[in-house]
Amino acid sequence: MGTDTVRTDAADEAADRRREQRGWYFYDWACSVYSTSVLTVFLGPYLTEVAKSAADPDGYVHPLGIPVRAGSFFAYSVSLSVILAVVIMPLVGAAADRTGRKKPLLAAAAYVGAGATAGMFFLDGDRYLLGGLLLIVANAAQSVAMMLYNSYLPQIAPPEERDAVSSRGWAFGYAAGSLVLVANLILFTAHDSFGMSEGMAVRICLASAGLWWGAFTLIPLRRLRDRRAPVGETKEATTSPGLRQLAATVRDMRRHPLTLGFLLAYLVYNDGIQTVISQASVYGSEELDLEQSTLIVAVLLVQILAVGGALGMGRLSRRYGAKRTILGSLVAWTVILAAGYFLPAGAPLWFFVLASGIGLVLGGSQALSRSLFSHLVPPGKEAEYFAAYELSDRGMSWLGPLLFGLTYQLTGSYRDAIISLVAFFILGFALLARVPVRRAISDAGNPVPDRI
């Protein structure tokens, strides 16, 4: 009877864990449409046009009296959102770990971001300041929410399940991004048939992403649960300024140099990944003379194939381990960039082939990096450490664009600029290969999986 009770308890625990994991997947389903439809496709060009409509004869707008080229307003707004996130994330991460009340913080960040995104429906005429403010709030809130979301991974999945769980989360996100982007593209390309202007179609696409984000966030909020904070931590106040808190987190990470070593490797190769994603459309339009419709289809192709890529690389990790699979993906990224260098101009088919390769390695590279890092986080510091991880993901990805821009400035060739990014994958490979992940996991105080 005692054995039966143990089995029943174990089965109930496993069922509760699966239910919580399924709820966790749905936050990626909820928020990924913001990254895909809003940031990647629609908001940049539209906000730039709104800013241009408000510009003076010299092409400048003047937020707070500061002269800014209308064409740079979107990029500056994104940069300000990153600065805001850098200040907020360490504070929120430390508070989540110390109080154990992660879910209310996730809800607050998600609904602030979703509300700001839905508010983009009112971005018309010359309201560029409204657009910049909403972008800064939404982007910073998205970063904070993703940090909290990621920090759940080591709590809802035992070590042997983390690669698969992380991969499914990414797959859910890419699937949602693809689904909503298809609907948005139908509305955008056929706006005349629906009796609306192109601007109205874009505003509906932007607002729908916010409504989607807010509606599906209800699922993880119902299924995820808070964990009791470690004894003695709950009374500790979180009053340090954000940058001071970040410095404290980094000092704590110095006690785990192997974790810091992995984070450095991730910072390098992820910078390369993010730069490829952000500059691929520039390369396609400026160097390969491809039309906007071709570039949008390529974005959609990446989203769709990233679903299978994330799941497929999750299966590979079960056989070869997460570290080896990530290293293999970095080799694949290098090959993709080399192939991109030789792509002929005016050939959409070959650009689609390149986009397919990116999609197949993109999701898996990100999913397995997240799950591997989760093994290297000391228990009780999940949100605090994932704040540093999220900063590496979002706040530090500036070296790649800088190298890309400098290479183009010096050579006048986007082909040279795109091939220069190979350096990030080669250096990231070398740094990751040097990290003894089994010892790093043990030093962090976590059980070491059979295959990692």
Backbone torsions as a table, in degrees:
resi	resn	phi	psi	omega
1	MET	NA	-40.0	177.3
2	GLY	-62.3	-39.5	178.9
3	THR	-64.6	-41.4	178.7
4	ASP	-61.8	-39.0	179.6
5	THR	-65.1	-42.0	178.7
6	VAL	-62.3	-43.4	179.5
7	ARG	-63.3	-41.5	179.4
8	THR	-63.9	-43.4	178.8
9	ASP	-62.4	-41.4	-179.8
10	ALA	-65.7	-40.1	179.1
11	ALA	-66.4	-40.4	177.9
12	ASP	-64.7	-40.4	179.5
13	GLU	-64.4	-41.7	178.9
14	ALA	-65.1	-40.4	179.3
15	ALA	-65.1	-40.4	177.6
16	ASP	-64.3	-38.4	179.9
17	ARG	-66.1	-43.3	178.6
18	ARG	-62.6	-40.0	179.6
19	ARG	-63.8	-42.3	179.9
20	GLU	-67.9	-38.9	177.6
21	GLN	-62.2	-43.1	179.0
22	ARG	-62.6	-38.0	175.4
23	GLY	-64.6	-38.5	179.9
24	TRP	-63.1	-41.1	178.9
25	TYR	-56.1	-36.1	-172.2
26	PHE	-72.4	-15.1	173.4
27	TYR	-71.6	-37.6	174.2
28	ASP	-62.1	-41.0	175.9
29	TRP	-59.3	-37.5	-176.5
30	ALA	-73.2	-47.4	-166.8
31	CYS	-94.5	-16.8	-174.5
32	SER	-66.7	-23.4	178.9
33	VAL	-65.8	-26.1	175.7
34	TYR	-64.8	-48.4	-178.8
35	SER	-63.2	-39.9	-174.5
36	THR	-78.5	-62.9	-173.2
37	SER	-74.7	-40.1	-174.6
38	VAL	-81.9	-63.3	-173.7
39	LEU	-72.5	-44.5	-172.2
40	THR	-78.3	-37.4	-168.7
41	VAL	-110.1	-56.6	-163.3
42	PHE	-98.7	-40.7	-167.1
43	LEU	-69.6	-42.1	-177.1
44	GLY	-55.3	-58.2	179.7
45	PRO	-62.0	-39.2	-175.6
46	TYR	-70.4	-45.5	179.9
47	LEU	-64.4	-34.7	176.8
48	THR	-63.3	-41.5	178.1
49	GLU	-65.7	-39.4	177.3
50	VAL	-63.0	-42.4	178.9
51	ALA	-64.4	-39.5	179.3
52	LYS	-64.6	-33.5	179.1
53	SER	-69.3	-21.2	179.3
54	ALA	-99.1	-0.6	-173.6
55	ALA	-75.5	156.8	174.6
56	ASP	-78.3	177.4	-177.6
57	PRO	-58.7	-21.8	178.9
58	ASP	-89.0	0.8	178.1
59	GLY	87.0	19.8	-179.2
60	TYR	-110.9	144.6	166.0
61	VAL	-107.6	165.5	-171.7
62	HIS	-133.3	66.1	175.4
63	PRO	-66.5	126.8	-177.9
64	LEU	55.1	29.2	177.9
65	GLY	79.5	4.7	-178.4
66	ILE	-94.9	123.8	179.2
67	PRO	-72.0	124.1	-178.4
68	VAL	-134.5	131.2	175.1
69	ARG	-61.6	134.4	-177.3
70	ALA	-57.9	-35.3	-179.6
71	GLY	-69.9	-15.1	179.9
72	SER	-99.7	-6.2	-171.2
73	PHE	-62.2	-42.1	-179.9
74	PHE	-62.0	-47.2	-178.4
75	ALA	-62.4	-41.6	178.8
76	TYR	-65.4	-36.3	178.4
77	SER	-64.8	-41.4	176.6
78	VAL	-61.6	-43.9	179.8
79	SER	-61.1	-42.9	177.9
80	LEU	-63.4	-35.9	178.4
81	SER	-65.1	-35.8	178.2
82	VAL	-67.2	-42.4	178.2
83	ILE	-60.8	-44.2	178.0
84	LEU	-61.0	-42.6	179.7
85	ALA	-64.6	-38.4	178.9
86	VAL	-59.4	-36.5	-179.8
87	VAL	-75.5	-40.3	-171.6
88	ILE	-82.3	-41.4	-170.9
89	MET	-57.5	-47.1	179.2
90	PRO	-60.6	-37.5	178.1
91	LEU	-62.8	-48.6	-178.1
92	VAL	-67.0	-40.1	179.4
93	GLY	-61.7	-45.6	178.6
94	ALA	-64.2	-41.1	179.3
95	ALA	-64.2	-39.4	-179.9
96	ALA	-63.7	-42.4	-179.9
97	ASP	-69.5	-37.3	-174.0
98	ARG	-78.7	-31.0	-178.6
99	THR	-97.7	-22.1	-175.4
100	GLY	75.9	3.4	-177.9
101	ARG	-101.3	73.8	-176.5
102	LYS	-80.0	-36.5	-173.8
103	LYS	-65.0	-44.5	177.1
104	PRO	-60.9	-34.5	178.4
105	LEU	-68.9	-39.7	176.0
106	LEU	-62.0	-44.2	179.6
107	ALA	-61.1	-44.4	-178.8
108	ALA	-62.5	-47.0	-178.7
109	ALA	-64.7	-43.3	-177.7
110	ALA	-63.7	-43.5	-175.7
111	TYR	-79.5	-25.9	170.2
112	VAL	-64.5	-45.7	179.0
113	GLY	-64.9	-45.0	-179.9
114	ALA	-64.5	-40.7	179.2
115	GLY	-64.2	-42.5	178.1
116	ALA	-63.8	-38.8	179.6
117	THR	-67.8	-44.0	177.6
118	ALA	-61.7	-33.6	179.4
119	GLY	-66.6	-13.6	177.9
120	MET	-66.7	-9.7	173.9
121	PHE	-59.8	-28.5	-176.6
122	PHE	-89.3	9.5	-179.1
123	LEU	-86.6	87.8	179.0
124	ASP	-138.8	178.2	179.8
125	GLY	60.9	-124.2	-179.8
126	ASP	-116.8	29.8	-176.2
127	ARG	-82.1	55.2	-177.6
128	TYR	-68.0	-32.9	178.3
129	LEU	-64.4	-40.7	175.7
130	LEU	-60.8	-44.6	179.5
131	GLY	-62.1	-42.6	178.3
132	GLY	-63.4	-42.9	179.4
133	LEU	-63.3	-46.0	179.8
134	LEU	-63.6	-38.8	177.9
135	LEU	-64.0	-45.1	-179.7
136	ILE	-60.6	-46.1	-178.8
137	VAL	-65.8	-47.5	-177.0
138	ALA	-64.2	-43.5	-176.2
139	ASN	-69.1	-41.5	177.7
140	ALA	-66.1	-42.0	178.5
141	ALA	-63.3	-39.2	177.6
142	GLN	-61.2	-41.8	179.2
143	SER	-63.4	-44.6	179.7
144	VAL	-63.9	-45.1	-179.4
145	ALA	-63.8	-40.9	179.6
146	MET	-66.0	-35.6	176.2
147	MET	-61.0	-45.7	178.8
148	LEU	-66.8	-41.9	178.7
149	TYR	-59.9	-47.7	-179.8
150	ASN	-62.4	-35.2	-176.3
151	SER	-69.6	-13.1	174.2
152	TYR	-72.3	-24.1	-170.4
153	LEU	-54.4	-50.8	179.7
154	PRO	-68.0	-12.9	-179.9
155	GLN	-92.1	-25.6	-175.4
156	ILE	-104.7	-5.9	-177.4
157	ALA	-137.1	125.8	174.0
158	PRO	-66.0	163.6	-173.2
159	PRO	-51.7	-40.8	-175.7
160	GLU	-72.3	-12.2	-178.6
161	GLU	-104.0	-9.0	-166.4
162	ARG	-66.1	-40.6	179.7
163	ASP	-59.6	-45.4	-178.2
164	ALA	-67.3	-42.4	-178.9
165	VAL	-65.1	-45.5	179.3
166	SER	-62.2	-41.2	-179.9
167	SER	-64.7	-39.9	178.7
168	ARG	-66.0	-37.0	177.6
169	GLY	-60.5	-48.1	177.2
170	TRP	-60.9	-40.8	179.9
171	ALA	-62.3	-41.9	176.4
172	PHE	-58.3	-43.6	-178.7
173	GLY	-63.6	-45.3	-179.8
174	TYR	-68.0	-34.2	177.8
175	ALA	-64.4	-44.4	178.4
176	ALA	-64.7	-43.0	178.7
177	GLY	-58.8	-40.7	179.1
178	SER	-66.2	-45.4	-176.7
179	LEU	-61.8	-48.7	-177.4
180	VAL	-70.4	-36.4	179.7
181	LEU	-64.8	-37.9	176.2
182	VAL	-60.6	-47.6	179.3
183	ALA	-61.8	-42.0	179.4
184	ASN	-64.7	-39.9	-179.4
185	LEU	-67.6	-35.1	175.7
186	ILE	-62.6	-46.6	179.3
187	LEU	-64.0	-43.0	-176.2
188	PHE	-66.9	-46.8	-176.0
189	THR	-75.3	-24.7	-178.6
190	ALA	-113.1	30.5	-174.7
191	HIS	-62.0	-33.1	177.5
192	ASP	-61.6	-39.0	179.8
193	SER	-65.1	-27.3	179.1
194	PHE	-91.0	3.6	177.3
195	GLY	71.1	36.4	179.6
196	MET	-137.6	161.2	178.4
197	SER	-77.6	165.9	177.4
198	GLU	-63.3	-39.9	178.6
199	GLY	-62.1	-42.3	177.4
200	MET	-63.1	-39.8	178.8
201	ALA	-61.2	-43.4	179.5
202	VAL	-64.1	-43.6	-179.8
203	ARG	-62.3	-37.7	176.4
204	ILE	-66.1	-40.6	178.3
205	CYS	-61.6	-43.4	179.3
206	LEU	-63.5	-48.8	-177.6
207	ALA	-65.9	-36.3	-178.9
208	SER	-63.6	-32.0	176.8
209	ALA	-63.7	-40.2	177.4
210	GLY	-66.0	-41.2	178.7
211	LEU	-65.6	-41.0	177.7
212	TRP	-61.5	-47.0	-179.9
213	TRP	-57.1	-48.6	-178.2
214	GLY	-68.2	-40.6	-176.8
215	ALA	-65.8	-47.8	-175.0
216	PHE	-80.6	-12.1	174.1
217	THR	-66.5	-21.8	178.2
218	LEU	-59.4	-32.8	-177.0
219	ILE	-66.0	-54.8	177.2
220	PRO	-62.2	-32.1	179.6
221	LEU	-67.8	-26.5	176.8
222	ARG	-79.4	-29.5	-170.9
223	ARG	-103.5	-30.2	177.7
224	LEU	-74.0	151.5	180.0
225	ARG	-132.3	152.0	176.9
226	ASP	-77.4	148.6	174.1
227	ARG	-108.1	146.7	177.7
228	ARG	-63.1	134.0	178.8
229	ALA	-67.4	152.7	176.9
230	PRO	-54.3	145.4	-177.9
231	VAL	-57.8	132.4	178.8
232	GLY	90.8	-8.2	-177.2
233	GLU	-94.9	-24.8	-169.1
234	THR	-67.8	-26.4	-177.3
235	LYS	-86.9	-8.6	-177.1
236	GLU	-73.4	125.8	-177.5
237	ALA	-77.2	152.5	177.2
238	THR	-114.9	84.8	-174.7
239	THR	-117.7	-5.0	-178.5
240	SER	-67.3	143.2	172.7
241	PRO	-58.0	157.2	-172.9
242	GLY	-56.1	-47.3	-177.5
243	LEU	-67.7	-34.5	176.9
244	ARG	-67.4	-37.9	177.0
245	GLN	-66.0	-39.5	177.1
246	LEU	-61.6	-42.1	178.2
247	ALA	-62.2	-38.3	177.8
248	ALA	-64.7	-39.4	178.0
249	THR	-64.0	-43.7	179.5
250	VAL	-63.7	-39.4	177.1
251	ARG	-61.9	-39.6	177.8
252	ASP	-66.2	-37.8	-179.9
253	MET	-67.1	-23.1	177.7
254	ARG	-65.8	-20.5	174.0
255	ARG	-74.9	-9.9	177.1
256	HIS	-127.5	72.0	-172.8
257	PRO	-62.2	-26.9	179.4
258	LEU	-72.3	-36.1	173.1
259	THR	-62.3	-42.8	177.8
260	LEU	-63.9	-36.1	177.5
261	GLY	-63.5	-41.6	176.2
262	PHE	-64.4	-41.7	-178.7
263	LEU	-62.7	-36.3	176.8
264	LEU	-64.7	-44.4	178.3
265	ALA	-61.4	-44.0	179.5
266	TYR	-62.4	-42.3	179.9
267	LEU	-57.4	-40.6	-176.5
268	VAL	-70.6	-55.8	-174.8
269	TYR	-73.5	-28.6	176.4
270	ASN	-69.3	-31.8	174.6
271	ASP	-59.7	-41.1	176.1
272	GLY	-63.6	-43.2	179.7
273	ILE	-61.7	-48.8	-178.2
274	GLN	-63.2	-34.8	179.5
275	THR	-70.2	-39.7	176.1
276	VAL	-59.2	-44.9	-178.7
277	ILE	-62.6	-46.0	-174.0
278	SER	-75.9	-27.6	-174.3
279	GLN	-103.7	-5.8	-177.8
280	ALA	-61.5	-38.9	-179.3
281	SER	-68.7	-36.4	176.1
282	VAL	-63.3	-44.1	178.7
283	TYR	-61.6	-42.0	-179.2
284	GLY	-66.6	-40.9	-176.5
285	SER	-80.4	-42.9	-173.1
286	GLU	-84.6	-39.4	-175.9
287	GLU	-94.9	-36.5	-175.1
288	LEU	-101.0	-1.4	176.1
289	ASP	56.5	44.3	-179.6
290	LEU	-96.6	148.9	-178.8
291	GLU	-78.5	161.5	-179.2
292	GLN	-59.9	-38.5	180.0
293	SER	-62.0	-37.7	177.4
294	THR	-64.0	-41.2	-179.1
295	LEU	-66.7	-38.8	179.4
296	ILE	-66.6	-41.8	176.7
297	VAL	-61.9	-38.1	178.3
298	ALA	-63.6	-41.0	176.3
299	VAL	-59.5	-44.0	179.6
300	LEU	-63.9	-40.2	179.2
301	LEU	-62.6	-41.5	177.0
302	VAL	-60.0	-44.9	-178.6
303	GLN	-61.2	-45.1	-176.8
304	ILE	-66.8	-47.2	-177.1
305	LEU	-72.0	-23.9	178.1
306	ALA	-65.2	-25.0	175.9
307	VAL	-62.2	-54.4	179.3
308	GLY	-65.9	-35.8	179.5
309	GLY	-63.4	-42.6	179.4
310	ALA	-63.8	-45.2	-179.8
311	LEU	-68.2	-40.4	-179.0
312	GLY	-65.6	-43.1	178.8
313	MET	-70.8	-26.8	172.9
314	GLY	-63.1	-39.2	176.8
315	ARG	-69.1	-39.5	177.7
316	LEU	-60.4	-36.9	-178.5
317	SER	-65.5	-29.0	178.2
318	ARG	-66.7	-26.6	-179.3
319	ARG	-94.1	-42.1	-173.4
320	TYR	-107.9	-10.0	-176.5
321	GLY	91.5	153.1	-176.0
322	ALA	-65.6	-42.1	-176.8
323	LYS	-61.5	-49.2	-179.2
324	ARG	-63.5	-37.6	-179.5
325	THR	-66.5	-41.0	176.4
326	ILE	-63.1	-44.1	178.2
327	LEU	-58.9	-40.7	176.5
328	GLY	-63.0	-37.1	179.7
329	SER	-67.4	-33.0	178.6
330	LEU	-68.4	-35.2	172.7
331	VAL	-62.7	-42.9	179.8
332	ALA	-62.7	-41.4	177.2
333	TRP	-59.2	-40.7	179.3
334	THR	-62.6	-43.7	178.6
335	VAL	-63.4	-41.1	179.6
336	ILE	-60.9	-45.0	179.5
337	LEU	-65.1	-39.5	177.6
338	ALA	-62.5	-40.5	177.7
339	ALA	-66.6	-38.8	179.1
340	GLY	-61.8	-32.6	179.3
341	TYR	-60.7	-34.0	-175.0
342	PHE	-97.5	5.7	-179.1
343	LEU	-62.3	135.1	176.7
344	PRO	-74.9	148.4	176.9
345	ALA	-72.1	149.9	176.8
346	GLY	67.5	27.8	-178.6
347	ALA	-126.5	84.8	-177.6
348	PRO	-57.5	-35.3	-176.5
349	LEU	-58.5	-45.1	-178.8
350	TRP	-70.0	-30.5	175.3
351	PHE	-67.2	-36.9	176.1
352	PHE	-65.6	-36.8	176.6
353	VAL	-62.6	-43.2	177.7
354	LEU	-62.6	-44.0	178.2
355	ALA	-60.8	-36.6	177.9
356	SER	-62.7	-43.2	178.1
357	GLY	-62.6	-42.1	177.9
358	ILE	-61.6	-44.7	-179.4
359	GLY	-60.6	-38.8	-175.8
360	LEU	-69.1	-29.6	-179.0
361	VAL	-101.7	-18.3	-173.6
362	LEU	-62.1	-58.2	-175.1
363	GLY	-61.5	-42.6	-178.7
364	GLY	-66.3	-40.0	178.5
365	SER	-58.8	-44.1	-178.0
366	GLN	-72.9	-43.2	-176.6
367	ALA	-64.9	-45.4	-177.0
368	LEU	-73.5	-30.8	174.9
369	SER	-63.0	-42.4	179.0
370	ARG	-63.5	-45.4	-177.5
371	SER	-69.2	-37.6	178.7
372	LEU	-65.3	-41.9	178.4
373	PHE	-62.6	-34.3	-178.3
374	SER	-61.7	-26.9	176.4
375	HIS	-73.6	-20.4	-172.8
376	LEU	-97.1	3.4	-177.5
377	VAL	-93.0	125.7	176.3
378	PRO	-60.7	138.7	179.5
379	PRO	-55.1	137.6	179.3
380	GLY	89.4	-4.3	-179.9
381	LYS	-123.5	28.3	-172.9
382	GLU	-60.8	-52.5	-175.8
383	ALA	-67.5	-39.1	-178.8
384	GLU	-62.9	-44.9	-179.5
385	TYR	-72.0	-36.2	178.5
386	PHE	-71.9	-18.4	171.2
387	ALA	-64.6	-43.5	176.8
388	ALA	-64.7	-38.4	178.2
389	TYR	-63.5	-43.7	-179.3
390	GLU	-67.0	-35.0	175.5
391	LEU	-64.7	-37.7	175.2
392	SER	-63.3	-37.2	-177.8
393	ASP	-72.4	-43.7	-170.7
394	ARG	-111.1	-38.4	-170.3
395	GLY	-90.8	-14.3	-175.1
396	MET	-111.5	4.0	-175.3
397	SER	-86.0	66.9	179.6
398	TRP	-121.0	-20.5	-179.2
399	LEU	-66.1	-38.9	-179.8
400	GLY	-61.3	-54.4	176.5
401	PRO	-58.2	-35.3	178.9
402	LEU	-64.4	-46.7	178.9
403	LEU	-63.0	-42.0	178.9
404	PHE	-59.0	-47.5	-178.4
405	GLY	-66.8	-42.8	179.7
406	LEU	-64.6	-40.6	179.5
407	THR	-63.0	-42.1	177.8
408	TYR	-65.3	-40.5	-178.9
409	GLN	-63.3	-37.8	-176.7
410	LEU	-80.4	-31.8	-174.0
411	THR	-109.2	-21.1	-176.2
412	GLY	71.0	16.1	-177.0
413	SER	-127.4	123.1	174.0
414	TYR	-70.0	-24.1	176.8
415	ARG	-66.0	-44.1	175.7
416	ASP	-64.3	-36.4	-179.8
417	ALA	-64.9	-42.5	-177.2
418	ILE	-70.8	-36.6	-178.9
419	ILE	-73.8	-22.1	178.9
420	SER	-63.6	-24.4	-177.7
421	LEU	-71.0	-12.1	175.9
422	VAL	-56.5	-30.7	-178.1
423	ALA	-57.0	-36.9	-179.1
424	PHE	-66.3	-37.4	-178.1
425	PHE	-76.9	-35.4	177.1
426	ILE	-68.0	-47.4	179.0
427	LEU	-66.0	-41.4	177.5
428	GLY	-61.1	-40.2	176.8
429	PHE	-59.9	-47.6	-177.9
430	ALA	-62.9	-42.3	-179.3
431	LEU	-67.7	-42.7	-179.9
432	LEU	-67.6	-39.2	-179.2
433	ALA	-61.0	-26.3	-177.7
434	ARG	-83.2	-11.3	-177.6
435	VAL	-83.6	116.3	175.6
436	PRO	-78.6	91.3	-167.7
437	VAL	-65.5	-32.5	179.1
438	ARG	-63.6	-46.4	178.2
439	ARG	-66.2	-36.1	179.0
440	ALA	-62.7	-41.8	178.9
441	ILE	-64.5	-43.9	179.7
442	SER	-64.6	-42.5	179.6
443	ASP	-64.0	-27.7	178.1
444	ALA	-77.9	-8.9	179.0
445	GLY	89.1	24.0	-178.7
446	ASN	-114.5	154.3	176.3
447	PRO	-67.7	142.5	-177.4
448	VAL	-92.3	121.5	178.7
449	PRO	-64.2	159.1	178.0
450	ASP	-61.2	-38.5	179.8
451	ARG	-129.8	122.8	-177.8
452	ILE	-145.3	NA	NA
